[in-house]
Amino acid sequence: MTDVPSSMSTTDFRAAVEETLGELPPREVLAATIRRLRNIADRYGDQLDRRLAGGWSIAQTIHHFADSEAVFAVRIKSALLREEPELAGYDHDAWLDRIGSEAGDTAATLDRFELLRLDNLGICARLSPAELRRVSRHVLRGPETIQELVMMRAGHDLIHLREIESEFPPDGAEASPLRGVPLDKRDPFDLPAKSGHLIVVCGIDGAGKTSQALDLVDWLRAAGQRAEYVKPVGIRSELDHLAHRMGRTDHIDLLGPDTARLLGATVRWKSMVSACARLADPDLWLVMDRYVYCEYAATRQQHAGNEPLIREMYAGLPTPDITFFLDLPPEEAHRRIRSRNLDSEDLGFLEEFDQGYRSLPEMPSFTHVDAAASFETVRDHMRGSVRGLLAADDGPR
């Protein structure tokens, strides 16, 4: 077996991956694979050498996951560091025959796979939209962006997992929205109970949310925690471009405040649901760069009349363990945004957005941090608050 099964053309293989993945979010699928494989190994430990319909045993398939994850790491890094690198294929069967895949090695292989997968997910979480569009050239599949590599990897996971689980069903604990059930076949508002930790960082533009959230993830990982950075997907930039093409000032001018806020809130809701569904894992720490409160504040800033509808949409999302509000005067936020020369915001917009936050009923429950202080001061304040959550687990000092 090579990167494309011998029985399928490259086009057929890509179509099979896309059909299998459907609308499931690729990175969430990739994260869920670790627990699904461990569940199978624990439940069927005495049958790992049993052959599956595809020809490999469970043990061999798990070894294939680990081997191919190492290749996936090289492919991502090559695409990041080189201009349109050629990605070589490899013979999976030959790797297994040469290196071995006995069931007795499966526990160590799962550990190796988990380390590789978490590292790859961490890299992917940090990539900008431009980096996700970087292209490499697979010798069989042709040009692929990093985003497409991630998609192909997620579909590859599901193909092998379904092959195993069709003969060796997982226990009920593994039944979750990410077990491969199409989104239109489940209640999208029915999230599994939260067992992991959710930390939210919010505030107006220019307050330093992204930098501090990423630093916090690095700190948690250095302390041995499984932490991931999440920034819910937005649509404002795309809608503004559409508005400009149609001769309008911005997306509010094009759609009106109620429709614009509902569209933006719905896109972010889907992104937040995908991330929060994984909090059924008690070992996971999610650091969320923006959350529901940002949407409520934006609704007030834009004077939309549908905040009750948006709150109802978000009602099933979990309450964070800590919500940091990076408190920065709008004038200083405006100065920072202008100095970084990456985007622009009107001072009036920032003042209204700040007022939208301050009028929220949840505001007293937030952990306020003086974002006008130095990066190190803000960082230490946030770490000090998170230490309280980590105290029982011997967290970082």
C-alpha positions in Angstrom: 0.0 0.0 0.0 1.4 3.4 -1.0 0.1 6.9 -0.4 -2.7 6.1 -2.8 -4.1 2.5 -2.6 -3.2 0.5 -5.7 -6.9 -0.3 -6.3 -7.8 3.4 -6.6 -6.8 6.3 -8.9 -5.5 9.5 -7.3 -8.8 11.2 -8.2 -10.8 8.4 -6.6 -8.7 8.4 -3.5 -9.2 12.2 -3.0 -12.9 11.8 -3.6 -13.1 9.0 -1.1 -11.3 11.1 1.5 -13.6 14.1 0.9 -16.7 12.0 1.1 -15.6 10.3 4.3 -14.6 13.6 6.0 -17.8 15.4 4.8 -18.3 18.5 6.9 -16.4 17.3 9.9 -13.7 19.8 11.0 -10.3 18.2 10.0 -8.3 19.3 13.0 -10.9 18.1 15.5 -11.0 14.7 13.7 -7.3 14.5 14.0 -7.4 15.3 17.7 -10.1 12.7 18.4 -8.1 9.9 16.7 -5.8 9.5 19.7 -8.5 8.6 22.1 -10.3 6.4 19.6 -7.2 4.3 18.9 -6.4 3.9 22.6 -10.0 2.8 23.3 -9.7 0.1 20.6 -6.3 -1.1 21.9 -7.6 -1.2 25.5 -10.9 -2.9 24.6 -9.4 -5.5 22.2 -5.9 -6.0 23.5 -6.0 -9.7 23.0 -7.1 -9.5 19.4 -4.7 -6.9 18.0 -3.1 -9.5 15.6 -6.5 -10.3 14.1 -6.7 -9.4 10.4 -9.1 -6.8 9.2 -11.0 -6.9 5.9 -8.3 -4.6 4.3 -5.5 -7.1 5.0 -3.7 -5.5 8.0 -4.2 -6.4 11.6 -5.3 -3.8 14.2 -1.6 -3.7 15.4 -0.3 -3.1 11.9 -2.9 -0.3 11.3 -1.9 1.4 14.6 1.8 1.2 13.5 0.8 2.7 10.2 -0.8 5.6 12.0 2.4 6.3 13.8 4.7 5.9 10.7 2.5 8.0 8.5 2.2 10.7 11.2 6.0 11.1 11.1 5.8 11.5 7.4 3.0 14.0 7.8 5.2 16.1 10.1 8.0 16.2 7.5 5.5 17.2 4.8 4.1 20.1 6.9 7.5 21.4 7.8 8.8 21.1 4.2 5.8 23.1 2.9 6.5 25.8 5.5 10.2 26.1 5.0 10.6 25.5 1.2 8.9 26.9 -1.9 6.7 24.2 -3.4 8.8 21.2 -2.3 8.2 17.8 -3.9 6.7 15.3 -1.4 7.8 11.7 -2.0 5.4 8.8 -1.6 6.4 5.7 0.3 5.4 2.0 0.5 3.5 1.5 3.7 3.6 -2.3 3.5 7.4 -2.2 3.1 7.8 0.0 6.2 5.7 -2.5 8.3 7.6 -5.5 6.9 11.0 -4.0 7.5 10.4 -2.4 10.9 7.9 -4.8 12.4 4.4 -4.4 13.8 3.9 -7.0 16.5 1.0 -6.5 18.9 3.4 -6.4 21.9 4.8 -3.1 20.6 1.4 -1.4 20.3 1.4 0.5 23.6 4.8 2.1 22.8 3.6 2.8 19.2 0.5 4.6 20.5 2.6 6.7 22.8 4.8 7.6 19.8 1.8 8.4 17.7 0.2 10.6 20.3 3.4 12.7 20.7 3.7 13.1 17.0 0.0 14.0 16.5 -0.1 16.5 19.3 3.1 18.2 18.0 1.6 18.4 14.5 -1.7 19.7 15.8 0.2 22.4 17.7 2.0 23.5 14.6 -1.3 23.6 12.6 -3.0 25.7 15.3 -0.3 28.3 14.9 -0.4 28.7 11.2 -1.8 31.8 9.6 -4.3 31.7 6.7 -1.4 32.5 4.3 0.7 29.7 5.7 -2.1 27.2 5.4 -2.2 28.2 1.7 1.4 27.3 1.1 1.8 24.7 -1.7 3.8 21.5 -1.9 3.8 19.0 -4.8 2.9 15.4 -4.0 4.4 13.0 -6.5 1.1 11.2 -6.9 -1.6 13.7 -5.9 0.0 16.8 -7.4 -0.1 20.3 -5.9 -1.6 20.5 -2.4 -1.8 23.3 0.2 -1.1 22.7 3.8 -4.8 23.0 4.5 -5.4 20.2 1.9 -2.7 18.1 3.5 -4.5 18.4 6.8 -7.8 17.5 5.2 -6.3 14.5 3.5 -4.8 13.4 6.8 -8.1 13.6 8.6 -10.0 11.7 5.9 -7.2 9.1 6.0 -7.8 8.7 9.8 -11.5 8.2 9.3 -11.1 5.6 6.6 -8.8 3.4 8.8 -10.8 4.0 11.9 -14.1 3.0 10.3 -12.4 -0.1 8.9 -11.4 -1.1 12.5 -14.6 0.0 14.2 -16.8 -1.9 11.7 -15.4 -5.1 13.1 -14.4 -3.9 16.6 -17.0 -1.4 17.8 -15.8 1.1 20.4 -17.5 1.3 23.8 -20.2 3.8 24.6 -17.7 6.3 26.1 -16.4 7.0 22.6 -19.7 7.9 21.1 -19.3 11.6 20.4 -20.1 14.2 17.7 -16.7 13.5 16.2 -17.0 9.7 15.9 -17.7 10.1 12.2 -21.5 10.9 12.4 -22.4 13.4 9.6 -23.3 16.8 11.1 -26.8 16.7 9.6 -27.5 13.4 11.5 -27.0 14.7 15.1 -28.3 17.5 17.2 -25.7 20.3 16.7 -26.7 21.9 20.1 -26.1 18.6 22.0 -22.5 18.9 23.2 -20.8 16.3 25.5 -20.3 17.3 29.1 -17.3 19.4 29.7 -14.5 17.6 31.6 -11.4 19.5 30.3 -10.4 23.1 31.0 -11.5 26.1 29.0 -9.6 29.4 29.3 -10.9 32.4 27.3 -9.0 35.6 26.4 -11.1 38.5 25.2 -10.9 42.3 24.8 -11.0 44.9 22.1 -8.8 44.8 19.1 -5.2 45.7 19.9 -5.3 44.4 23.5 -2.9 41.6 22.8 -5.3 38.7 23.0 -3.6 36.4 20.4 0.0 36.9 21.7 -1.0 36.2 25.3 -3.2 33.2 24.4 -0.3 31.6 22.4 2.1 32.3 25.2 -0.2 30.7 27.7 -0.5 27.6 25.6 3.3 27.3 25.4 3.6 27.7 29.2 1.0 25.0 29.8 2.7 22.6 27.4 6.1 23.3 29.0 4.4 22.2 32.3 3.4 18.9 30.8 -0.2 19.8 30.1 -2.0 19.0 26.8 -2.9 22.5 25.7 -4.2 23.8 22.4 -4.8 27.3 21.0 -8.2 27.9 19.3 -9.3 31.0 17.5 -12.9 30.7 16.3 -13.2 31.4 12.6 -14.7 34.7 11.6 -16.2 36.1 8.4 -16.0 39.8 8.7 -13.1 40.3 6.3 -14.8 38.3 3.6 -18.1 40.1 4.0 -16.3 43.5 3.9 -14.6 42.5 0.6 -18.0 41.5 -0.8 -19.5 44.8 0.3 -16.7 46.7 -1.4 -17.3 44.8 -4.6 -20.9 45.9 -4.5 -20.1 49.5 -3.8 -20.9 49.5 -0.1 -18.9 50.8 2.8 -18.7 47.6 4.7 -20.6 44.4 5.7 -23.0 46.4 8.0 -23.8 48.8 5.2 -24.4 45.8 2.9 -26.5 43.5 5.1 -27.7 45.6 8.0 -26.6 45.0 11.6 -29.0 42.2 12.4 -28.2 40.0 9.4 -24.5 40.8 9.6 -24.3 39.8 13.3 -26.3 36.7 12.8 -24.0 35.5 9.9 -20.9 36.3 11.9 -22.2 34.7 15.1 -23.3 31.5 13.3 -19.9 31.0 11.6 -18.1 31.5 15.0 -20.7 29.2 16.7 -19.9 26.3 14.4 -16.2 26.8 15.1 -16.6 27.0 18.8 -18.9 23.9 18.9 -16.2 21.9 17.1 -13.6 23.0 19.6 -15.7 22.6 22.8 -16.9 19.2 21.8 -13.4 18.0 22.6 -13.6 19.2 26.2 -15.2 15.8 27.0 -11.5 14.9 27.3 -10.5 15.6 30.9 -6.8 16.0 30.0 -7.4 18.8 27.4 -6.8 22.5 28.0 -8.3 24.8 25.4 -7.1 28.4 25.3 -9.7 30.3 23.3 -8.8 33.5 21.6 -12.3 35.2 21.6 -15.5 33.5 22.8 -19.2 34.1 23.0 -18.8 37.4 25.0 -17.0 38.9 22.0 -20.1 38.2 19.9 -22.4 39.7 22.5 -20.2 42.9 22.8 -20.1 43.1 19.0 -23.9 42.8 18.8 -24.1 45.8 21.2 -21.4 47.8 19.3 -23.3 47.4 16.0 -26.7 48.1 17.7 -28.1 44.9 16.4 -31.5 43.8 17.8 -31.0 40.1 17.9 -28.8 39.5 20.9 -31.4 37.2 22.5 -31.3 35.0 19.4 -27.5 34.9 19.5 -27.5 34.1 23.2 -29.9 31.2 22.6 -27.7 29.9 19.9 -24.7 30.0 22.2 -26.6 28.7 25.3 -25.2 25.1 25.0 -21.5 26.2 25.0 -19.6 25.6 28.2 -18.8 28.3 30.8 -15.1 29.0 30.8 -13.0 28.1 33.9 -11.4 31.6 33.5 -12.3 34.5 31.2 -9.5 37.0 31.0 -10.6 40.5 29.9 -7.5 42.4 28.6 -8.5 45.9 29.7 -7.0 48.5 27.4 -8.1 52.1 26.7 -9.4 52.4 23.2 -6.9 55.2 22.4 -4.0 53.0 23.2 -5.6 50.1 21.3 -5.9 52.4 18.3 -2.2 53.5 18.6 -1.1 49.8 18.7 -3.2 48.8 15.7 -1.8 51.7 13.7 1.8 50.9 14.7 1.7 47.2 13.7 0.4 48.3 10.2 -1.4 45.0 9.6 -5.0 46.1 9.8 -7.0 49.2 10.8 -9.8 50.1 13.1 -11.6 53.4 13.6 -11.2 54.9 17.1 -15.0 55.3 17.3 -15.4 51.6 16.6 -13.0 50.7 19.4 -14.7 53.0 21.8 -18.1 51.4 21.1 -16.7 47.9 21.2 -15.2 48.6 24.6 -18.5 50.0 25.8 -20.2 46.9 24.5 -18.0 44.7 26.6 -18.5 46.8 29.7 -22.2 46.7 29.5 -22.4 42.9 29.5 -24.0 41.2 32.5 -21.1 38.7 32.6 -18.5 41.5 32.9 -18.1 41.3 36.8 -17.2 37.6 36.5 -14.2 38.2 34.2 -10.7 38.3 35.4 -9.6 41.8 34.5 -6.0 42.3 33.4 -4.4 45.7 32.8 -3.3 45.3 29.2 -1.6 48.6 29.1 1.2 47.1 31.2 4.2 45.3 29.7 3.8 42.0 28.0 5.6 40.3 30.8 3.4 41.8 33.5 0.2 40.8 31.7 1.7 37.3 31.1 2.5 36.9 34.8 -0.9 38.0 35.9 -2.6 35.4 33.6 -0.2 32.6 34.7 -0.9 33.4 38.3 -4.6 33.0 37.8 -4.2 29.7 35.9 -1.9 28.3 38.6 -5.0 28.1 40.8 -6.5 25.6 38.4 -3.3 23.6 38.2 -2.6 23.5 41.9 -4.1 20.1 42.4 -2.1 18.7 39.5 1.3 20.1 40.5 1.2 22.7 37.8 3.9 25.0 36.6 5.7 27.3 39.0 
